[in-house]
Amino acid sequence: MSGSATSCEECLLIHPRCAWGRSLPSRCDFSQNLERRGCDVRLIESPTSSVSVLQDRPLSSKGSGSSQYDVVQIRPQKISVSLRPGDQTRFGVQVRQVEDYPVDLYYLMDLSLSMKDDLDTIRNLGTKLALEMGKLTSNFRLGFGSFVDKNMSPFSYTAPKYQENPCTKLFPNCVPTFGFRHIVSLTDKVDRFNEEVQKQMVSRNRDAPEGGFDAILQAAVCKEEIGWRKEAYHLLVFATDDVPHLALDGRLGGLVRPHDGRCHLDDRNEYSASTEMDYPSLALLGEKLAENNIFLIFAVTKRLYNFTALIPGTTVEILDQDSKNVIQLIVAAYNNIRSKVELSVWDHPEDIGLSFTATCQDGEPLPGLRKCGDLKIGDTVGSLEARSCPPRGANRSFTIKPVGFKDRLEVAVEYQCDCGCSRTAPKLHVT
């Protein structure tokens, strides 16, 4: 070993326990061997991996009764990790879903003609839903939006006779086709929700799939218009009786421009780019839902939503043909969400290997898993292991956050790839 390295940096890369003795001819060896050969310990370069906790506020138990900005659901909140090449270090992550946390629920409904009986069923949804959700949280707000599809061929009927009433003789009270329409911003005024829902009328599109992905993305990214609160669970209920159009379907109508992932609501709160851009992809939807901490609940009448496994924080519930079970469905989905914790990693540097070990309800470590289910309120989850570093020194950072939470753990990484005897640039530390 001692003859295989010609510099301190090369020595550190050979093995995570290798050390460099500055006062010996053969300098690269284990620290104890260097000392045994007479090297002064002060002249031995042997950096070690370590973890420093920079912010560690205790976990909260309840979401009400104090300032919502004091609620903490992940611990610690900020750490600094020093990594030696090829070495490993561990740090723990605890997550707790607090009781009585505020809930924002946005009800996004398919208003194509086949959903007419569903619309009749939910005329007084606000009152009933507020009553049921009031048993789970003391701070509940409700909003409403609707969608049909892009008002262009081949997705909708575009002949002049269909412009005012695309349903023609099928149903006289039918409004022109529209992409997405934001109707009620999140509010605790249930009567306002009911009043607006009762005013709604169905429309009609041409093909079976709907334009729901356009609507989901707008509901996720138009934060100010929808009224999503920073300190609340964000539930987006997507009610439909058919599958959505996917990215690239827009090319059937000549839309080759990919979706840009931005908010495009006009002064009438309608999606203004419906006939300008393609439908969003699953990857883009997942990214925007995660960025805005939104749990997506698919309330669907057909079991054709296997792709939802690709979107973190998503649940699928089967809706009755006339939506009679919608309240029980939402409550069940909310309880399902509350029983799970899944960690996600953002801005993960490619030269760092991460492996998770989840510690769930029975206390048994589960290597390779970052998710726990069937948790009770107050249970904690997780630990994380970081590995390796690039050949030369660099400073990076990344974020760990539970899916659907605003809380996060910031991880600053310093690589121990340089030696003090040859270091030419100062290290940067996150404080």
N, C-alpha and C positions, 0 to 999 in steps of 0.2 A: 504493500500500500504506500509506503513512505516514498518510493521513487516514482510514483505514477503521476504526481502533480507538480507542476513547475511554478504555480502561483497559489496564493491563498484562495482566490475565487474558484480555481479548478479543484482545489482540495475540498471545499465545502460541497461541491456537486457530487463527489464520489460516493459519500454516504452521510446520512444525517448526523452521525456521531463522530465524523472526522473533525480533527482540529489542526490548526496551523501554528507551529512553533517558530517564532521569528528569530530565535537565537541559535537554531541548530542547522547543520548542513542538510539533513533529511528531515524536512519540516512537517510533512503530512502524516498524521497518525492519530490514534485515539488519545484523548487528553491524559489519561493515566500513564500511557506509555511515554508521552513527551515529558511528563513530570519525572518519571522514573529515570529518564535519560538526562535529567539535570536542567530542563527548561524551566525558567521562572514562570510561575502561574500567571503573572502580570503580562507576560509576552506571548500568551497562548490565545489564539483567536478561535473561539468555539461558540458562535451565537446559538441560542436556543429559541424554540417557538414558545409563544406565550399569549395569554389573553388578558386584556385589561378592560374592566367594566367602567364605562364612562358615564352612563345614566341608568339608574335602576330604581325607578319608582315602583312601589308595591302595587299588586293587582287589586282592582276594585271588586267589590262584591255586589253592588247595586248600581243601577243607572239613574235612579231617581233620588231625590232628597238632597242633592248637592249639585254644584255647577257641572253641566254635562262635559265641560272641557277638562274636568279633573278625572274623568273616567279612564281607567287604564286596563286594557285587556291583553297586553303582551308584556313580558318581562324577561330580560332587561330591554331597554329602548335603544341603547347605543353602546357598542363595544369597539375596541381596537384589537386586531389580531396581528401578531408578528409571526411570520412563517419562514422557517428554514427550508431550503430545497429538499424535497423528498420526505419531509417530516410531516407529522400529523398532530393536530391539536383539537381539542373538543371544547364546546361551550354549550350550555343548556339554554333552552327556550321554553318558557311556560306561557300557556294561553288559557284564558278563562273567559267564557261568555257570561257577562254580568246579567243579573236578574233585572227585570223592569226597564229594559233599555228602549229608548224611543224607536218607533217604527214608521217609516214612510212607505206607503204602498201605492204604486201607480198601476191602474187597471187599463191595459191596452187591449182593445177589443176589435176583432174582425167584424166589420159591418157590411160584408158582402151579403147578397140576397139570401143565401142559405142560412144565415145567422139571424133571420128575422125572429124566430121563436125564442132564441137566446136573449135578444134585446128586450123582448116583452118580459122575460123572467127576471132580468136584473134592474127593472125600473126603480125598485126601492132597495137596491143592493147596499147602498151607503149606510142606511140605518142598521140593517141586520149585521153587516160586516163590522161596523164600529162596535156594536154590542158584543160580538164574539171576540174581537181582538182586544176589547177593553178588559177581558178576563186575563190577558197575557201581558199587556203593557198599559200603563196609565197615560202614555203620551203617543197617540196614534193620529196620523194624518193620511188623507186619501186623495188621489188624483185620478184623472180619466183622460184617455186619448183613444182615437180610433184610426183604422186604416182599411183600405181596400186593395188597390194596386195602381201601377203606373197607368195614367190615362192616355195610352197610346197603343197602336196596333203592334203586335198581336195580343197584347195583354188585356185590352179593353175594347169595347165597341166604340168606334170613332166616327161612324157615319153621322151626318147632321141630325137625323131623327132621334139619335140616342143621346145627344148632348144635354138636353134638359132632363130627360128621364130614360136612363139606359135600361130600365126594366120594362119599358113600353107597356103592353097590356097585361104582363104578368102581375104587376103590382103598381097601382097608381101613385102611391106616396113613396117615391124613390128619388134620391138626390143624385146629382152628377158624380161620376167616378172621381175619386181623389186618392192620393198616395198615403199621406199621414196627416192627421189633424189633431193638434193638442187642444184639449177642450177645458179641462179643469186643472189648475195648478194645485199642488199638494196643500190640503187645508184640513183643519179640524172642524170645519163647518159642514156637517153631514148633509144638511138640507140643501146647501148650494150644490153639492155633488148630485143629489137626487134630482134636483130641478133640471140640471143640464143633461143628465142621462135620459130623462123623460122627453127631452126635446129631440133626441137623436132619431134619425131615420136611416134605413139601410140604403145601400147602393148596389152596383153590380159590376163585375168584371167578366172577362170572356173565357179565360182558361181556368183550369182547376186550381193551380197554385196561386197563392196570394202574395202581396207585397209586404209581408210582415217584417222581414229583416230590415227593410228601409225604416220602418216604424220603430223597431227595437233600438236601432242605432241612434236615431234622433232622440228617443226618450232617454237614452243613456248619456249622450254628450251635451244636450241642451240643458245644462244643470240649472242655470238661473231661471229659464222659462218654466221648467218642470217644478223647480223649488226644492230640489234635494238638499236636505240638511247635512252638514258635515258630521254631526254627532247623532247618527241614527242608523238602524238597519235599513237598507234600501231594497225593497221587494218590487220587482217588475213582473206583474202577472200578464201573460200573453195568452189570450183566449181566442181560439180559432177552431174551425172544423176541417181544415185541410193543411197541406204542407206548404212551406214558403218557397218562393223563388230563391235560387242561390246565385252567387257570383257567376258571371259569364252568361246567364240567361238573358241579361239585358242586350246581348249582341243580336238576339232575335229581332229586336226592335231598332237595331243600329246604334246602340249605346256601347261604345268601345272604351269610354273613359272610366277607369276604376273609381270606386268610391273613395273620397278623400278623408273619411272619418270625422268630418266636422259637422257642426250644427248649421242647418239651413232652414230655419223657420222664418217666414216672412212676417209682416205686420198683422196678418190674419191668423198667425200661429199655424200655418200650413207648410208642409215640406216643399220648398220652392225648387229643389233640384231633382225632383222625382223623375222628370223626363230628360235630365241632362247627364246623369251618371248611372252606371251599372248598379245592381244590387250588391250590398257588402258581402264579403267572404266570411266564412266561419272564423278564420283567424283574426280578422279585423273586429268582428263582433266580440270575440273572447277578450281581445286586448282592451277594447273600450269599456266593456262591462267590468273587467278587473280594475282598470284605472279609476273607475268611478264607484268601486265597491258595491256593485249591484248583484244581488241574487236574482237570477232569472227563473221564473216558474212557468213552465209550459203547461197550460190547461187546455188539453187537446182531446178531440173526440176519436182520433185515429192513432193507432200504435205504430206510427211511422217516423218516430223521432229518435232513432238510434244515434244519429249524428250528435245529439246533445252531449254525449260523453266527451266530446272534444272541447266543450266550453266549461271551464271550471266554475263551480258554484251554481250549477244548473240542476233543477229537479223537474221531473215530468209526472204530471198527474192526469188521469183520464177523466175527461169532462162528459157529463151526460149530454145527450143530443140537444136538450133544451136548456142546459146549464143549471138545472135545479140543484145540483150538488156543489155549486161553485164555492159556497162559504165553507163547507166541510173540507173541500179540496184545498183552499187557501190555508186554513188553520192546520191541516195535516202537513202541508208543505212547509209552513213556518216552523212547526215542531220538528220536522225532519232537518231543516237547516240548523236549528238551534242545537241539535244533538250531534253535530259534526264539526270538526275543526280540520282544516287542510292548510298546510303551509305552502306558499309560493315564493319563488326567488326572482327578483328583478335585477336586471343589469349584471347578470352573472359573468364574471371574467372567465374567458375560455381556459386560462392557465391555472384555474383553481378547481380542484375536484371536490365536490360536495356529496356527502352521503348523510341520509337522515336515519334516525332511530326514534320511532314514536313510542312513547310510554302511555298506554291507554288506561281504561278503567280498571283492569285487573292488575296493573302495575308491572306487567311483563314487558320488557323491551322488545320492540319489533324492528329489527334491522332492515333498512331499505325502504321503510314506509314513512310518509310524511302526512298521513291522514289517520284520524281516529273517528269512529262512529259510535252511536249508542252511548254518548256521554251524558252524564247528568250535569246540571248547572254547577259550576265551581271546579270541575275536573280540569287538570292541566295536561298539556301535550308537549312532547317532543324533546329532542336534543339534536345537535348538528355537529358534523365533523368536517373540518376543512383540510385539504391535502395539497401538497406540491407548490411550486412557484416557478416562474420562468428562469432561464439561465442567468439573466441579468436583473438587477434590482428595478423595481417599479412600485408605484403606489396606486392602489385601486380601491374601490368601494362598491358595495352592492347592498341590496335591501331584502329582508325576509319579512313577509307579511301573511297573516291568515287570510284566506280567500274571503272577500266580502267585508273585511274589517278596514277601518281607517287607520288602526294602530299598526305600527311597523317597528322592526328592529333594523337599525342602520349599522352596517359592519364595515369598518375601515381596515384595509389590509396593508401592512408594510412587509415587504419581502426582505429576508435576511440573506441576500445573495452577494453582498459586498463585505469586504473586511475593513476594519478600522484603520489598518495600516495603509490602505490604498484608496479609501473612500474619498472622492473628490467633490461630491455634492451633498448638501444637507438633506436629511429625511424630512418628509412632510407628515405631520401628525394631525388627525382630526380631533378636535376638542369640542 
